Amino acid sequence: MAKPDKDASVLAHIQTLVAEEHRLFERGELSADESHRLAALQAELDQYWDLLRQRRALREFGNDPAQAHERAADVVKKYIG
C-alpha cells in the first residue's frame, strides 16, 4: 500500500474501496475469487481507516501527520471500533 500524503487522498481511497466492497455485497453469492477479493478489500479498508486515525491523532496533538504509518493487516483487524 502506498502511503497517501493527505487526509483527502486517504479518504478518496477509502471511498473507492467501499464502492467496490458494496458492488461485491450486492452480487449476493460470491465466487471463490470474489470472496478472496472481498477479504482483501476489507483488510485494506481496516489499514486505511487506521492510517487516517493515526494522521488525525498526530495532528490533534501538534505532530506531523506524515509520521503516520501503515500497520500490518493482521494488527489492525484486531482493533475494535
Contact map, one row per residue, 1 for C-alpha under 8 A:
111000000000000000000000000000000000000000000000000000000000000000000100000000000
111100000000000000000000000000000000000000000000000000000000000000000000000000000
111110000000000000000000000000000000000000000000000000000000000000001100000000000
011111101100000000000000000000000000000000000000000000000000000000000000000000000
001111101100000000000000000000000000000000000000000000000000000001000000000000000
000111111100000000000000000000000000000000000000000000000000000000000000000000000
000111111110000000000000000000000000000000000000000100100000000000000000000000000
000001111111000000000000000000000000000000000000000000000000000000000000000000000
000111111111100000000000000000000000000000000000000000000000000000000000000000000
000111111111110000000000000000000000000000000001001100000000000000000000000000000
000000111111111000000000000000000000000000000000000100000000000000000000000000000
000000011111111100000000000000000000000000000000000000000000000000000000000000000
000000001111111110000000000000000000000000000000000000000000000000000000000000000
000000000111111111000000000000000000000000001001100000000000000000000000000000000
000000000011111111100000000000000000000000000000000000000000000000000000000000000
000000000001111111110000000000000000000000000000000000000000000000000000000000000
000000000000111111111000000000000000000010001000000000000000000000000000000000000
000000000000011111111100000000000000000000001000000000000000000000000000000000000
000000000000001111111110000000000000000000000000000000000000000000000000000000000
000000000000000111111111000000000000000000000000000000000000000000000000000000000
000000000000000011111111100000000000010011000000000000000000000000000000000000000
000000000000000001111111110000000000000000000000000000000000000000000000000000000
000000000000000000111111111000000000000000000000000000000000000000000000000000000
000000000000000000011111111101000100010000000000000000000000000000000000000000000
000000000000000000001111111100000000000000000000000000000000000000000000000000000
000000000000000000000111111100000000000000000000000000000000000000000000000000000
000000000000000000000011111111000000000000000000000000000000000000000000000000000
000000000000000000000001111111000000000000000000000000000000000000000000000000000
000000000000000000000000001111100000000000000000000000000000000000000000000000000
000000000000000000000001001111111110000000000000000000000000000000000000000000000
000000000000000000000000000011111110000000000000000000000000000000000000000000000
000000000000000000000000000001111111000000000000000000000000000000000000000000000
000000000000000000000000000001111111100000000000000000000000000000000000000000000
000000000000000000000001000001111111110000000000000000000000000000000000000000000
000000000000000000000000000001111111111000000000000000000000000000000000000000000
000000000000000000000000000000011111111100000000000000000000000000000000000000000
000000000000000000000000000000001111111110000000000000000000000000000000000000000
000000000000000000001001000000000111111111000000000000000000000000000000000000000
000000000000000000000000000000000011111111100000000000000000000000000000000000000
000000000000000000000000000000000001111111110000000000000000000000000000000000000
000000000000000010001000000000000000111111111000000000000000000000000000000000000
000000000000000000001000000000000000011111111100000000000000000000000000000000000
000000000000000000000000000000000000001111111110000000000000000000000000100010000
000000000000000000000000000000000000000111111111000000000000000000000000100000000
000000000000010011000000000000000000000011111111100000000000000000000000000000000
000000000000000000000000000000000000000001111111110000000000000000000000100110000
000000000000000000000000000000000000000000111111111000000000000000000111100100000
000000000100010000000000000000000000000000011111111100000000000000000100000000000
000000000000010000000000000000000000000000001111111110000000000000000000000000000
000000000000000000000000000000000000000000000111111111000000000000000110000100000
000000000100000000000000000000000000000000000011111111100000000000011110000000000
000000100110000000000000000000000000000000000001111111110000000000000000000000000
000000000000000000000000000000000000000000000000111111111000000000000000000000000
000000000000000000000000000000000000000000000000011111111100000010011000000000000
000000100000000000000000000000000000000000000000001111111110000111110000000000000
000000000000000000000000000000000000000000000000000111111111000010000000000000000
000000000000000000000000000000000000000000000000000011111111100010000000000000000
000000000000000000000000000000000000000000000000000001111111111110110000000000000
000000000000000000000000000000000000000000000000000000111111111110000000000000000
000000000000000000000000000000000000000000000000000000011111111000000000000000000
000000000000000000000000000000000000000000000000000000001111111000000000000000000
000000000000000000000000000000000000000000000000000000000111111100000000000000000
000000000000000000000000000000000000000000000000000000000111111110000000000000000
000000000000000000000000000000000000000000000000000000100110011111100000000000000
000000000000000000000000000000000000000000000000000001111110001111110000000000000
000010000000000000000000000000000000000000000000000000100000000111111000000000000
000000000000000000000000000000000000000000000000000000100100000111111000000000000
000000000000000000000000000000000000000000000000001001100100000011111100000000000
001000000000000000000000000000000000000000000000001001000000000001111110000000000
101000000000000000000000000000000000000000000011011000000000000000011111000000000
000000000000000000000000000000000000000000000010011000000000000000001111101100000
000000000000000000000000000000000000000000000010000000000000000000000111111100000
000000000000000000000000000000000000000000110110000000000000000000000011111110000
000000000000000000000000000000000000000000000000000000000000000000000001111111000
000000000000000000000000000000000000000000000000000000000000000000000011111111100
000000000000000000000000000000000000000000000110010000000000000000000011111111100
000000000000000000000000000000000000000000100100000000000000000000000000111111100
000000000000000000000000000000000000000000000000000000000000000000000000011111110
000000000000000000000000000000000000000000000000000000000000000000000000001111111
000000000000000000000000000000000000000000000000000000000000000000000000000001111
000000000000000000000000000000000000000000000000000000000000000000000000000000111
